[in-house]
Amino acid sequence: MATPLTRNPDRAMIGGVCAGLAERFGMRANTVRLLFVLSCILPGPQFLIYIALWIIIPKRR
């Protein structure tokens, strides 16, 4: 069974979004962070999506 999507405050650098996504999809957090930074080279609303996910994804307790 897949793990639920939650922000992990223990592995967070900024908001824990990348760490939560990495844990959910079985990846390393640094890999997801690198993919996010590389995606910022492309035009688009990456930062707005990150902020929206920060608000939407619940923090793990």
Distance bins in CASP14 RR format, pairs under 12 A and 6 or more apart:
PFRMAT RR
TARGET T0000
AUTHOR 0000-0000-0000
RMODE 2
METHOD distances of the structure
MODEL  1
1 24 0 0 0 0 0 1 0 0 0 0 0
2 23 0 0 0 0 0 1 0 0 0 0 0
2 24 1 0 0 1 0 0 0 0 0 0 0
2 25 0 0 0 0 1 0 0 0 0 0 0
2 26 0 0 0 0 1 0 0 0 0 0 0
3 19 0 0 0 0 0 1 0 0 0 0 0
3 20 0 0 0 0 1 0 0 0 0 0 0
3 21 0 0 0 0 0 1 0 0 0 0 0
3 22 0 0 0 0 0 1 0 0 0 0 0
3 23 1 0 1 0 0 0 0 0 0 0 0
3 24 1 0 1 0 0 0 0 0 0 0 0
3 25 0 0 0 0 1 0 0 0 0 0 0
3 26 0 0 0 0 1 0 0 0 0 0 0
3 27 0 0 0 0 0 1 0 0 0 0 0
3 60 0 0 0 0 1 0 0 0 0 0 0
4 20 0 0 0 0 1 0 0 0 0 0 0
4 23 0 0 0 0 1 0 0 0 0 0 0
4 24 1 0 0 1 0 0 0 0 0 0 0
4 57 0 0 0 0 1 0 0 0 0 0 0
4 58 0 0 0 0 1 0 0 0 0 0 0
4 59 0 0 0 0 0 1 0 0 0 0 0
4 60 0 0 0 0 1 0 0 0 0 0 0
4 61 0 0 0 0 0 1 0 0 0 0 0
5 16 0 0 0 0 0 1 0 0 0 0 0
5 17 0 0 0 0 1 0 0 0 0 0 0
5 19 0 0 0 0 0 1 0 0 0 0 0
5 20 1 0 0 1 0 0 0 0 0 0 0
5 21 1 0 0 1 0 0 0 0 0 0 0
5 22 0 0 0 0 0 1 0 0 0 0 0
5 23 0 0 0 0 1 0 0 0 0 0 0
5 24 1 0 1 0 0 0 0 0 0 0 0
5 25 0 0 0 0 1 0 0 0 0 0 0
5 26 0 0 0 0 0 1 0 0 0 0 0
5 53 0 0 0 0 1 0 0 0 0 0 0
5 56 0 0 0 0 1 0 0 0 0 0 0
5 57 1 0 1 0 0 0 0 0 0 0 0
5 58 0 0 0 0 1 0 0 0 0 0 0
5 59 0 0 0 0 0 1 0 0 0 0 0
5 60 0 0 0 0 0 1 0 0 0 0 0
6 12 0 0 0 0 0 1 0 0 0 0 0
6 15 0 0 0 0 0 1 0 0 0 0 0
6 16 0 0 0 0 1 0 0 0 0 0 0
6 17 0 0 0 0 0 1 0 0 0 0 0
6 19 0 0 0 0 1 0 0 0 0 0 0
6 20 1 0 0 1 0 0 0 0 0 0 0
6 21 0 0 0 0 0 1 0 0 0 0 0
6 22 0 0 0 0 0 1 0 0 0 0 0
6 23 0 0 0 0 1 0 0 0 0 0 0
6 24 0 0 0 0 1 0 0 0 0 0 0
6 53 0 0 0 0 0 1 0 0 0 0 0
6 56 0 0 0 0 0 1 0 0 0 0 0
6 57 1 0 0 1 0 0 0 0 0 0 0
6 58 1 0 1 0 0 0 0 0 0 0 0
6 59 1 0 0 1 0 0 0 0 0 0 0
6 60 1 0 1 0 0 0 0 0 0 0 0
6 61 0 0 0 0 1 0 0 0 0 0 0
7 13 0 0 0 0 0 1 0 0 0 0 0
7 14 0 0 0 0 0 1 0 0 0 0 0
7 15 1 0 0 1 0 0 0 0 0 0 0
7 16 1 0 1 0 0 0 0 0 0 0 0
7 17 1 0 0 1 0 0 0 0 0 0 0
7 18 0 0 0 0 1 0 0 0 0 0 0
7 19 1 0 0 1 0 0 0 0 0 0 0
7 20 1 0 1 0 0 0 0 0 0 0 0
7 21 0 0 0 0 1 0 0 0 0 0 0
7 22 0 0 0 0 0 1 0 0 0 0 0
7 23 0 0 0 0 1 0 0 0 0 0 0
7 24 0 0 0 0 0 1 0 0 0 0 0
7 29 0 0 0 0 0 1 0 0 0 0 0
7 50 0 0 0 0 0 1 0 0 0 0 0
7 53 0 0 0 0 1 0 0 0 0 0 0
7 54 1 0 0 1 0 0 0 0 0 0 0
7 55 0 0 0 0 0 1 0 0 0 0 0
7 56 0 0 0 0 1 0 0 0 0 0 0
7 57 1 0 1 0 0 0 0 0 0 0 0
7 58 1 0 0 1 0 0 0 0 0 0 0
7 59 1 0 1 0 0 0 0 0 0 0 0
7 60 1 0 0 1 0 0 0 0 0 0 0
7 61 0 0 0 0 0 1 0 0 0 0 0
8 15 0 0 0 0 1 0 0 0 0 0 0
8 16 1 0 1 0 0 0 0 0 0 0 0
8 17 0 0 0 0 1 0 0 0 0 0 0
8 18 0 0 0 0 1 0 0 0 0 0 0
8 19 1 0 1 0 0 0 0 0 0 0 0
8 20 1 0 1 0 0 0 0 0 0 0 0
8 21 0 0 0 0 1 0 0 0 0 0 0
8 22 0 0 0 0 1 0 0 0 0 0 0
8 23 1 0 0 1 0 0 0 0 0 0 0
8 24 0 0 0 0 1 0 0 0 0 0 0
8 29 0 0 0 0 1 0 0 0 0 0 0
8 32 0 0 0 0 0 1 0 0 0 0 0
8 57 0 0 0 0 0 1 0 0 0 0 0
8 58 0 0 0 0 0 1 0 0 0 0 0
8 59 0 0 0 0 1 0 0 0 0 0 0
8 60 1 0 1 0 0 0 0 0 0 0 0
8 61 0 0 0 0 0 1 0 0 0 0 0
9 15 0 0 0 0 1 0 0 0 0 0 0
9 16 1 0 0 1 0 0 0 0 0 0 0
9 17 0 0 0 0 0 1 0 0 0 0 0
9 19 0 0 0 0 1 0 0 0 0 0 0
9 20 0 0 0 0 0 1 0 0 0 0 0
9 54 0 0 0 0 0 1 0 0 0 0 0
9 57 0 0 0 0 0 1 0 0 0 0 0
9 58 0 0 0 0 0 1 0 0 0 0 0
9 59 1 0 1 0 0 0 0 0 0 0 0
9 60 1 0 0 1 0 0 0 0 0 0 0
9 61 0 0 0 0 1 0 0 0 0 0 0
10 16 0 0 0 0 1 0 0 0 0 0 0
10 19 0 0 0 0 1 0 0 0 0 0 0
10 20 0 0 0 0 0 1 0 0 0 0 0
10 23 0 0 0 0 0 1 0 0 0 0 0
10 29 0 0 0 0 0 1 0 0 0 0 0
10 59 0 0 0 0 0 1 0 0 0 0 0
10 60 0 0 0 0 1 0 0 0 0 0 0
10 61 0 0 0 0 0 1 0 0 0 0 0
11 17 0 0 0 0 0 1 0 0 0 0 0
11 18 0 0 0 0 1 0 0 0 0 0 0
11 19 1 1 0 0 0 0 0 0 0 0 0
11 20 1 0 0 1 0 0 0 0 0 0 0
11 21 0 0 0 0 0 1 0 0 0 0 0
11 22 0 0 0 0 1 0 0 0 0 0 0
11 23 1 0 0 1 0 0 0 0 0 0 0
11 28 0 0 0 0 0 1 0 0 0 0 0
11 29 1 0 1 0 0 0 0 0 0 0 0
11 30 0 0 0 0 0 1 0 0 0 0 0
11 32 0 0 0 0 0 1 0 0 0 0 0
11 33 0 0 0 0 0 1 0 0 0 0 0
11 60 0 0 0 0 1 0 0 0 0 0 0
12 18 0 0 0 0 1 0 0 0 0 0 0
12 19 1 0 1 0 0 0 0 0 0 0 0
12 20 0 0 0 0 1 0 0 0 0 0 0
12 21 0 0 0 0 0 1 0 0 0 0 0
12 22 0 0 0 0 0 1 0 0 0 0 0
12 23 0 0 0 0 0 1 0 0 0 0 0
12 29 0 0 0 0 1 0 0 0 0 0 0
12 33 0 0 0 0 0 1 0 0 0 0 0
12 54 0 0 0 0 1 0 0 0 0 0 0
12 57 0 0 0 0 0 1 0 0 0 0 0
12 59 0 0 0 0 1 0 0 0 0 0 0
12 60 0 0 0 0 1 0 0 0 0 0 0
13 19 1 0 0 1 0 0 0 0 0 0 0
13 20 0 0 0 0 0 1 0 0 0 0 0
13 22 0 0 0 0 0 1 0 0 0 0 0
13 29 0 0 0 0 1 0 0 0 0 0 0
13 30 0 0 0 0 1 0 0 0 0 0 0
13 32 0 0 0 0 0 1 0 0 0 0 0
13 33 1 0 0 1 0 0 0 0 0 0 0
13 34 0 0 0 0 0 1 0 0 0 0 0
13 36 0 0 0 0 0 1 0 0 0 0 0
13 37 0 0 0 0 0 1 0 0 0 0 0
13 50 0 0 0 0 0 1 0 0 0 0 0
13 54 0 0 0 0 0 1 0 0 0 0 0
14 29 0 0 0 0 0 1 0 0 0 0 0
14 33 0 0 0 0 1 0 0 0 0 0 0
14 36 0 0 0 0 0 1 0 0 0 0 0
14 37 0 0 0 0 0 1 0 0 0 0 0
14 47 0 0 0 0 0 1 0 0 0 0 0
14 50 0 0 0 0 1 0 0 0 0 0 0
14 51 0 0 0 0 0 1 0 0 0 0 0
14 53 0 0 0 0 0 1 0 0 0 0 0
14 54 0 0 0 0 1 0 0 0 0 0 0
15 21 0 0 0 0 0 1 0 0 0 0 0
15 29 0 0 0 0 0 1 0 0 0 0 0
15 33 0 0 0 0 0 1 0 0 0 0 0
15 36 0 0 0 0 0 1 0 0 0 0 0
15 50 0 0 0 0 1 0 0 0 0 0 0
15 51 0 0 0 0 1 0 0 0 0 0 0
15 53 0 0 0 0 1 0 0 0 0 0 0
15 54 1 0 1 0 0 0 0 0 0 0 0
15 55 0 0 0 0 0 1 0 0 0 0 0
15 57 0 0 0 0 1 0 0 0 0 0 0
15 59 0 0 0 0 1 0 0 0 0 0 0
15 60 0 0 0 0 0 1 0 0 0 0 0
16 22 0 0 0 0 1 0 0 0 0 0 0
16 23 0 0 0 0 1 0 0 0 0 0 0
16 24 0 0 0 0 0 1 0 0 0 0 0
16 29 0 0 0 0 1 0 0 0 0 0 0
16 32 0 0 0 0 0 1 0 0 0 0 0
16 33 0 0 0 0 1 0 0 0 0 0 0
16 36 0 0 0 0 0 1 0 0 0 0 0
16 50 0 0 0 0 1 0 0 0 0 0 0
16 53 0 0 0 0 1 0 0 0 0 0 0
16 54 1 0 0 1 0 0 0 0 0 0 0
16 57 0 0 0 0 1 0 0 0 0 0 0
16 58 0 0 0 0 0 1 0 0 0 0 0
16 59 0 0 0 0 1 0 0 0 0 0 0
16 60 0 0 0 0 1 0 0 0 0 0 0
17 23 0 0 0 0 0 1 0 0 0 0 0
17 24 0 0 0 0 0 1 0 0 0 0 0
17 29 0 0 0 0 0 1 0 0 0 0 0
17 32 0 0 0 0 1 0 0 0 0 0 0
17 33 0 0 0 0 1 0 0 0 0 0 0
17 36 0 0 0 0 1 0 0 0 0 0 0
17 46 0 0 0 0 0 1 0 0 0 0 0
17 47 0 0 0 0 0 1 0 0 0 0 0
17 49 0 0 0 0 1 0 0 0 0 0 0
17 50 1 0 1 0 0 0 0 0 0 0 0
17 51 0 0 0 0 1 0 0 0 0 0 0
17 52 0 0 0 0 1 0 0 0 0 0 0
17 53 1 0 1 0 0 0 0 0 0 0 0
17 54 1 0 1 0 0 0 0 0 0 0 0
17 55 0 0 0 0 1 0 0 0 0 0 0
17 56 0 0 0 0 1 0 0 0 0 0 0
17 57 1 0 0 1 0 0 0 0 0 0 0
17 58 0 0 0 0 0 1 0 0 0 0 0
17 59 0 0 0 0 0 1 0 0 0 0 0
18 24 0 0 0 0 0 1 0 0 0 0 0
18 25 0 0 0 0 0 1 0 0 0 0 0
18 27 0 0 0 0 1 0 0 0 0 0 0
18 28 0 0 0 0 0 1 0 0 0 0 0
18 29 1 0 1 0 0 0 0 0 0 0 0
18 30 0 0 0 0 1 0 0 0 0 0 0
18 31 0 0 0 0 1 0 0 0 0 0 0
18 32 1 0 1 0 0 0 0 0 0 0 0
18 33 1 0 1 0 0 0 0 0 0 0 0
18 34 0 0 0 0 1 0 0 0 0 0 0
18 35 0 0 0 0 1 0 0 0 0 0 0
18 36 1 0 1 0 0 0 0 0 0 0 0
18 37 0 0 0 0 1 0 0 0 0 0 0
18 39 0 0 0 0 0 1 0 0 0 0 0
18 46 0 0 0 0 0 1 0 0 0 0 0
18 49 0 0 0 0 0 1 0 0 0 0 0
18 50 0 0 0 0 1 0 0 0 0 0 0
18 53 0 0 0 0 1 0 0 0 0 0 0
18 54 0 0 0 0 0 1 0 0 0 0 0
18 57 0 0 0 0 0 1 0 0 0 0 0
19 25 0 0 0 0 0 1 0 0 0 0 0
19 26 0 0 0 0 0 1 0 0 0 0 0
19 27 0 0 0 0 0 1 0 0 0 0 0
19 28 0 0 0 0 1 0 0 0 0 0 0
19 29 1 0 1 0 0 0 0 0 0 0 0
19 30 0 0 0 0 1 0 0 0 0 0 0
19 31 0 0 0 0 0 1 0 0 0 0 0
19 32 1 0 0 1 0 0 0 0 0 0 0
19 33 0 0 0 0 1 0 0 0 0 0 0
19 36 0 0 0 0 0 1 0 0 0 0 0
19 53 0 0 0 0 0 1 0 0 0 0 0
19 54 0 0 0 0 0 1 0 0 0 0 0
19 57 0 0 0 0 0 1 0 0 0 0 0
19 59 0 0 0 0 0 1 0 0 0 0 0
19 60 0 0 0 0 1 0 0 0 0 0 0
20 26 0 0 0 0 1 0 0 0 0 0 0
20 27 0 0 0 0 1 0 0 0 0 0 0
20 28 0 0 0 0 0 1 0 0 0 0 0
20 29 1 0 0 1 0 0 0 0 0 0 0
20 32 0 0 0 0 1 0 0 0 0 0 0
20 33 0 0 0 0 0 1 0 0 0 0 0
20 53 0 0 0 0 1 0 0 0 0 0 0
20 54 0 0 0 0 0 1 0 0 0 0 0
20 57 1 0 0 1 0 0 0 0 0 0 0
20 58 0 0 0 0 0 1 0 0 0 0 0
20 59 0 0 0 0 0 1 0 0 0 0 0
20 60 0 0 0 0 1 0 0 0 0 0 0
21 27 1 0 0 1 0 0 0 0 0 0 0
21 28 0 0 0 0 0 1 0 0 0 0 0
21 29 0 0 0 0 1 0 0 0 0 0 0
21 31 0 0 0 0 0 1 0 0 0 0 0
21 32 1 0 1 0 0 0 0 0 0 0 0
21 33 0 0 0 0 1 0 0 0 0 0 0
21 35 0 0 0 0 1 0 0 0 0 0 0
21 36 0 0 0 0 1 0 0 0 0 0 0
21 49 0 0 0 0 0 1 0 0 0 0 0
21 50 0 0 0 0 0 1 0 0 0 0 0
21 53 1 0 0 1 0 0 0 0 0 0 0
21 54 0 0 0 0 0 1 0 0 0 0 0
21 57 0 0 0 0 1 0 0 0 0 0 0
22 28 1 0 0 1 0 0 0 0 0 0 0
22 29 1 0 1 0 0 0 0 0 0 0 0
22 30 0 0 0 0 1 0 0 0 0 0 0
22 31 1 0 0 1 0 0 0 0 0 0 0
22 32 1 0 1 0 0 0 0 0 0 0 0
22 33 0 0 0 0 1 0 0 0 0 0 0
22 34 0 0 0 0 0 1 0 0 0 0 0
22 35 0 0 0 0 1 0 0 0 0 0 0
22 36 0 0 0 0 0 1 0 0 0 0 0
23 29 1 0 0 1 0 0 0 0 0 0 0
23 31 0 0 0 0 0 1 0 0 0 0 0
23 32 0 0 0 0 1 0 0 0 0 0 0
23 57 0 0 0 0 0 1 0 0 0 0 0
23 60 0 0 0 0 1 0 0 0 0 0 0
24 32 0 0 0 0 1 0 0 0 0 0 0
24 53 0 0 0 0 0 1 0 0 0 0 0
24 57 0 0 0 0 1 0 0 0 0 0 0
24 60 0 0 0 0 0 1 0 0 0 0 0
25 31 0 0 0 0 1 0 0 0 0 0 0
25 32 1 0 0 1 0 0 0 0 0 0 0
25 35 0 0 0 0 0 1 0 0 0 0 0
26 32 0 0 0 0 1 0 0 0 0 0 0
27 33 0 0 0 0 0 1 0 0 0 0 0
27 34 0 0 0 0 0 1 0 0 0 0 0
27 35 0 0 0 0 1 0 0 0 0 0 0
27 36 0 0 0 0 0 1 0 0 0 0 0
28 34 0 0 0 0 1 0 0 0 0 0 0
28 35 0 0 0 0 0 1 0 0 0 0 0
29 35 0 0 0 0 0 1 0 0 0 0 0
29 36 0 0 0 0 0 1 0 0 0 0 0
30 36 0 0 0 0 0 1 0 0 0 0 0
30 37 0 0 0 0 0 1 0 0 0 0 0
31 37 0 0 0 0 0 1 0 0 0 0 0
31 38 0 0 0 0 0 1 0 0 0 0 0
32 38 0 0 0 0 0 1 0 0 0 0 0
32 39 0 0 0 0 0 1 0 0 0 0 0
32 50 0 0 0 0 0 1 0 0 0 0 0
32 53 0 0 0 0 0 1 0 0 0 0 0
33 39 0 0 0 0 0 1 0 0 0 0 0
33 40 0 0 0 0 0 1 0 0 0 0 0
33 50 0 0 0 0 0 1 0 0 0 0 0
34 40 0 0 0 0 0 1 0 0 0 0 0
34 41 0 0 0 0 0 1 0 0 0 0 0
35 41 0 0 0 0 0 1 0 0 0 0 0
35 42 0 0 0 0 0 1 0 0 0 0 0
35 46 0 0 0 0 0 1 0 0 0 0 0
35 50 0 0 0 0 0 1 0 0 0 0 0
36 42 0 0 0 0 0 1 0 0 0 0 0
36 46 1 0 0 1 0 0 0 0 0 0 0
36 47 0 0 0 0 1 0 0 0 0 0 0
36 49 0 0 0 0 1 0 0 0 0 0 0
36 50 1 0 0 1 0 0 0 0 0 0 0
36 53 0 0 0 0 0 1 0 0 0 0 0
37 46 0 0 0 0 1 0 0 0 0 0 0
37 47 0 0 0 0 0 1 0 0 0 0 0
37 50 0 0 0 0 0 1 0 0 0 0 0
38 46 0 0 0 0 1 0 0 0 0 0 0
39 45 0 0 0 0 0 1 0 0 0 0 0
39 46 1 0 1 0 0 0 0 0 0 0 0
39 47 0 0 0 0 0 1 0 0 0 0 0
39 49 0 0 0 0 1 0 0 0 0 0 0
39 50 0 0 0 0 1 0 0 0 0 0 0
40 46 1 0 1 0 0 0 0 0 0 0 0
40 47 1 0 0 1 0 0 0 0 0 0 0
40 48 0 0 0 0 0 1 0 0 0 0 0
40 49 0 0 0 0 0 1 0 0 0 0 0
40 50 0 0 0 0 1 0 0 0 0 0 0
44 50 0 0 0 0 0 1 0 0 0 0 0
45 51 0 0 0 0 1 0 0 0 0 0 0
45 52 0 0 0 0 1 0 0 0 0 0 0
45 53 0 0 0 0 0 1 0 0 0 0 0
46 52 0 0 0 0 0 1 0 0 0 0 0
46 53 0 0 0 0 0 1 0 0 0 0 0
47 53 0 0 0 0 0 1 0 0 0 0 0
47 54 0 0 0 0 0 1 0 0 0 0 0
48 54 0 0 0 0 0 1 0 0 0 0 0
48 55 0 0 0 0 0 1 0 0 0 0 0
49 55 0 0 0 0 0 1 0 0 0 0 0
49 56 0 0 0 0 0 1 0 0 0 0 0
49 57 0 0 0 0 0 1 0 0 0 0 0
50 56 0 0 0 0 0 1 0 0 0 0 0
50 57 0 0 0 0 0 1 0 0 0 0 0
51 57 0 0 0 0 0 1 0 0 0 0 0
END
